[in-house]
Amino acid sequence: MQPLAKRNYSLLSAFLFFYFMAQGATISLLSIWYSKALNLSSTEIGFVFSANFIGAMVSWLNRRFAPAGRTIAADTPLFADGLINSIRILEIIAWTEQRIGRQIPDTSIRMDNFRTVESIARAFIPEEAHAGD
């Protein structure tokens, strides 16, 4: 690698490292900001996190798994018509674990928890998010 390319690579790597470190450090303060600055209750904060999760997952599923001409929505049955199979569900579980920041217990890996994006959110986003259901 040439010296300039090595320098640019090092700078970009350092920038990305610090960017994601800062993001990771501040995201945990988001719920505090919601409650203090916006006066949201824990239920309302839960709704915000749940909606964010659902939107992000629907977007990811459409990019990753949706066949041409088909759109996956929050209430789309994921196992219908072979949209999701036994290999793809492992990717969904891994994505969900990464997104919620914790491991999903083996006892929670059941078909009813993964039928739709809504059922995934209901199963794995904190209970306050569903107080209005």
Summary of the structure (lengths in Angstrom):
residues: 133
radius of gyration: 18.5
end to end distance: 57.0
largest distance: 58.9
contacts: 321
relative contact order: 0.12
helix: 69%
strand: 0%
